[in-house]
Amino acid sequence: MIYLDHAATTPVPKAVADAMYDTLVNGWGNPSSQYPIGAQAKLHVDAARETLAAALGCKPEQFVFTSCGSESNNWAISLAVRQNRRVGKHIITTAVEHNAVLEPCKLLQSDGYEVTYLKPDKNGNITAQQVADALREDTALISMMLVNNETGCVFPVHEVAQLLRERKSAALLHTDAVQAFLKDPFRADRLGADLISVSGHKLGAPKGIGGLYLGERVHAPRPLIAGGGQERGLRSGTEATAQIAGFAKAVELRTENFEQKLAHMAEIRAYAEEKLLSIDGVVRIGDGTAPHILAISLVGYPSANVVSDLGSQGICISAGSACHRGQLSHVYKEMGLDKKTAAGVLRVSFCPETTKAEIDTLCDALQLHRDTRFPML
């Protein structure tokens, strides 16, 4: 199998699975228990939090474990609007966010909030000036992803944070960094966002584990789950120790020779772009610069058919976010792609282990599909 859909999820390395297995078999104690096996489990959770915080660029006490990026996004949004409930009921986000941001915003609209959805240009980009033009005194929250999961476009979160400081705005800044964490490098202590969502399964950790960074401007956050007081009382419930161990191990693996891994992914993306665009009818979608995502279109050829055809050959790519399940992505709609181009969009995404030989096989298969299949009328 050739797997080129790392923006959807990633395989779990053996070292990560081994760390989880060891926790399940030998470190299965409840971290809240006082006897040795419980105390040992707590030490492991604390060590994992330190690993995650170091990679994210924050203090351990600023990082809270969650179950996934969607949970982190939902919680961040609810925290921000609650803290700023006296500031106003205006939210700024982008029209190309993940649904884990867009859907909570829609729910808030039904509760009387006004949401400004910033539209991208034809290349998928959003500017800080758009935020500046939309910012109001009653703006409670700005939620802007760091890397778009379908185009690889990097959004100006740092510039927006500077804008909020310059205007002395009370609005809190949240960024969905699921596609950026350990892929497009940033540090929480330099980025300037108040709330940062991350997820484990995008970088070799198991599904079911994520995290939320809480910056210094987030005051007295309301617990997501009330109960036994775990996660400093912010998210009660016995810690998912095996998933946490896997998350920490995956981060350790990803941060080894980190610069070389980033350079390799960027090289692979450039190679893939050159090879794919040499196929007649293939065009680039957007101008994303994240090193692990490349969006293209085989114009006129329905992407669902292409994905299915290549999948039958053991080549895994996607037609965009896995969350769309065959529906045309809202991201490409907002970019204003024409019907044939939008229908043919494909996303290829890489990891540090992706090889040029795998890209060659993809290109050969895509060329064959184009030569032997009928395009959309």
Disulfide bonds with the S-S distance in Angstrom:
none
